[in-house]
Amino acid sequence: MYKRIALFITLTILLFSFQSCKKTCECQPFVNESFGQSYTVDLEGDGSVCQQYSYTDTVNNMISGVICEESK
């Protein structure tokens, strides 16, 4: 009985420890159809997602921005 309880507690701790792994986003800037050097962004533990770091901007018929996707 005590072995089962200890096993359950151990598995629960392992499960939660793997869920708190640091996640990163791969971001790539672009201007019109030319892409620049990609970089990574570490996600904070506040529930932010990669799409929050993506944006686009249009000035004088020129489209620029950053596309961020979750790293694999």
CYANA upper distance limits for C-alpha pairs under 8 A (distance plus 0.5 A):
  1 MET  CA      5 ILE  CA      7.01
  2 TYR  CA      6 ALA  CA      6.63
  3 LYS  CA      7 LEU  CA      6.51
  4 ARG  CA      8 PHE  CA      6.55
  5 ILE  CA      9 ILE  CA      6.71
  6 ALA  CA     10 THR  CA      6.62
  7 LEU  CA     11 LEU  CA      6.63
  8 PHE  CA     12 THR  CA      6.62
  9 ILE  CA     13 ILE  CA      6.74
 10 THR  CA     14 LEU  CA      6.77
 11 LEU  CA     15 LEU  CA      6.58
 12 THR  CA     16 PHE  CA      6.87
 13 ILE  CA     17 SER  CA      6.63
 14 LEU  CA     18 PHE  CA      6.85
 15 LEU  CA     19 GLN  CA      7.05
 16 PHE  CA     20 SER  CA      7.06
 17 SER  CA     21 CYS  CA      7.68
 22 LYS  CA     42 ASP  CA      7.79
 22 LYS  CA     43 LEU  CA      7.62
 23 LYS  CA     42 ASP  CA      6.70
 23 LYS  CA     43 LEU  CA      6.14
 23 LYS  CA     70 GLU  CA      8.29
 23 LYS  CA     71 SER  CA      8.05
 24 THR  CA     40 THR  CA      6.93
 24 THR  CA     41 VAL  CA      5.99
 24 THR  CA     42 ASP  CA      4.93
 24 THR  CA     43 LEU  CA      5.96
 24 THR  CA     70 GLU  CA      6.78
 24 THR  CA     71 SER  CA      6.19
 25 CYS  CA     40 THR  CA      5.93
 25 CYS  CA     41 VAL  CA      5.58
 25 CYS  CA     42 ASP  CA      6.93
 25 CYS  CA     43 LEU  CA      7.58
 25 CYS  CA     50 CYS  CA      6.23
 25 CYS  CA     68 CYS  CA      6.55
 25 CYS  CA     69 GLU  CA      5.92
 25 CYS  CA     70 GLU  CA      4.94
 25 CYS  CA     71 SER  CA      5.54
 26 GLU  CA     38 SER  CA      7.27
 26 GLU  CA     39 TYR  CA      6.39
 26 GLU  CA     40 THR  CA      5.14
 26 GLU  CA     41 VAL  CA      7.09
 26 GLU  CA     68 CYS  CA      6.00
 26 GLU  CA     69 GLU  CA      5.91
 26 GLU  CA     70 GLU  CA      6.59
 26 GLU  CA     71 SER  CA      5.95
 27 CYS  CA     38 SER  CA      6.01
 27 CYS  CA     39 TYR  CA      5.84
 27 CYS  CA     40 THR  CA      6.35
 27 CYS  CA     41 VAL  CA      7.67
 27 CYS  CA     54 SER  CA      8.33
 27 CYS  CA     66 VAL  CA      6.96
 27 CYS  CA     67 ILE  CA      6.00
 27 CYS  CA     68 CYS  CA      4.55
 27 CYS  CA     69 GLU  CA      6.95
 28 GLN  CA     35 PHE  CA      7.26
 28 GLN  CA     36 GLY  CA      6.78
 28 GLN  CA     37 GLN  CA      6.86
 28 GLN  CA     38 SER  CA      4.80
 28 GLN  CA     39 TYR  CA      6.97
 28 GLN  CA     66 VAL  CA      6.02
 28 GLN  CA     67 ILE  CA      5.88
 28 GLN  CA     68 CYS  CA      6.93
 29 PRO  CA     35 PHE  CA      6.38
 29 PRO  CA     36 GLY  CA      5.81
 29 PRO  CA     37 GLN  CA      7.56
 29 PRO  CA     38 SER  CA      7.35
 29 PRO  CA     64 SER  CA      8.06
 29 PRO  CA     65 GLY  CA      6.20
 29 PRO  CA     66 VAL  CA      4.65
 29 PRO  CA     67 ILE  CA      6.86
 30 PHE  CA     34 SER  CA      6.00
 30 PHE  CA     35 PHE  CA      4.75
 30 PHE  CA     36 GLY  CA      6.22
 30 PHE  CA     64 SER  CA      6.01
 30 PHE  CA     65 GLY  CA      6.08
 30 PHE  CA     66 VAL  CA      6.60
 30 PHE  CA     67 ILE  CA      8.41
 31 VAL  CA     35 PHE  CA      7.06
 31 VAL  CA     62 MET  CA      7.62
 31 VAL  CA     63 ILE  CA      6.32
 31 VAL  CA     64 SER  CA      4.77
 31 VAL  CA     65 GLY  CA      7.25
 32 ASN  CA     62 MET  CA      6.54
 32 ASN  CA     63 ILE  CA      5.46
 32 ASN  CA     64 SER  CA      6.47
 43 LEU  CA     48 SER  CA      6.91
 43 LEU  CA     49 VAL  CA      7.52
 43 LEU  CA     50 CYS  CA      8.12
 44 GLU  CA     48 SER  CA      6.92
 48 SER  CA     52 GLN  CA      7.45
 49 VAL  CA     53 TYR  CA      8.24
 50 CYS  CA     54 SER  CA      7.57
 50 CYS  CA     68 CYS  CA      6.06
 50 CYS  CA     69 GLU  CA      6.09
 50 CYS  CA     70 GLU  CA      6.50
 51 GLN  CA     67 ILE  CA      8.41
 51 GLN  CA     68 CYS  CA      6.66
 51 GLN  CA     69 GLU  CA      7.48
 53 TYR  CA     66 VAL  CA      8.03
 53 TYR  CA     67 ILE  CA      8.12
 53 TYR  CA     68 CYS  CA      6.72
 54 SER  CA     65 GLY  CA      7.79
 54 SER  CA     66 VAL  CA      5.62
 54 SER  CA     67 ILE  CA      5.33
 54 SER  CA     68 CYS  CA      5.79
 55 TYR  CA     65 GLY  CA      5.78
 55 TYR  CA     66 VAL  CA      5.94
 55 TYR  CA     67 ILE  CA      7.28
 56 THR  CA     63 ILE  CA      7.41
 56 THR  CA     64 SER  CA      6.14
 56 THR  CA     65 GLY  CA      4.58
 56 THR  CA     66 VAL  CA      7.03
 57 ASP  CA     63 ILE  CA      6.25
 57 ASP  CA     64 SER  CA      5.81
 57 ASP  CA     65 GLY  CA      6.34
 58 THR  CA     62 MET  CA      6.04
 58 THR  CA     63 ILE  CA      5.02
 58 THR  CA     64 SER  CA      6.90
 59 VAL  CA     63 ILE  CA      7.15
